[in-house]
Amino acid sequence: MSDMSVGRSAYGAGYDNGYGNYGDDFGGKKFSSGECQTCKNRMYQDGSNEMVSFKAAGHIDPDNAASVVMSHEQEHVSNAYQKAEMEGGEVVRANVRLNTSICPECGRSYISGGVTSTQIRYTNEDNPYQKDLKSTDAARVKGASVDIDAG
């Protein structure tokens, strides 16, 4: 188990909801509430093959990055539901993960991107394996729920 300390203690003075310790002493560096050059020049760009926002690189204000990146990742989830509906499938799983990193210049924690993973299940009635699976399931559950009233 590792021991992480932020500022003087893990949750003591200077703790600021994961966005860094503004005005606190951290490893001999003094941070200000201003944006460093690295944070100011940070660009976000989508790397998927879907038509969503951020296909062209763009800057996001660090204070709004979590909500903007989450909104962008939700576009991918929405696309999965649309694709499933159009192609006769069902979304069985959708997961969004936001990644964080630490700025090497100012030490500020920031949202460095996001990952969306979805799983769509398609049923193909013409597939012989699907037909066999249905008949096997039907044989296995036949008579499993019988309610007999002796009255």
C-alpha positions, 0 to 999 in steps of 0.5 A, a space after each residue: 500500500 502506498 502512502 500519498 500525501 498532498 501538500 502537508 497531509 493527504 486531506 489537510 491544509 491546501 486540499 482542493 477537491 483534486 484540482 491541486 493545492 493553490 497557494 500551498 507549498 508542495 515539494 518546495 514549489 509554490 503554486 498560484 491560482 493562475 494557469 501555467 503555460 502547459 495547462 494553457 496550451 493543453 489541447 484535447 482531441 478525439 481519437 475514435 472513428 465516430 462523428 463526435 465533438 473534438 475531432 479537431 484539437 481544442 482547448 478546454 478550461 481546466 475547471 470545466 474539463 471533467 464535465 466537458 470530457 464526460 459530455 463528450 464521452 456520453 456522445 459515444 454512449 448515445 451513438 451506441 444506443 442509436 446503432 443498436 436501435 438501428 441494427 436490431 441490437 441491445 446495449 448490454 453494457 456502457 462504461 465511461 472512465 475519465 483519466 487524470 494526470 498531473 501537470 509537470 509544470 505546475 503540479 495541478 491535477 487535471 482530466 487528461 481524457 476519457 474512455 468509453 466502452 460499450 457492448 451491443 448484443 445482436 440476435 440473429 434468428 437466421 443463425 443456426 447456433 442461435 436457433 439451437 440455443 433457443 431450443 436448448 433453453 426452452 427444453 431446460 426451462 419447460 415445466 420449471 415454473 408450474 403452479 398446481 392448485 389442488 383445489 
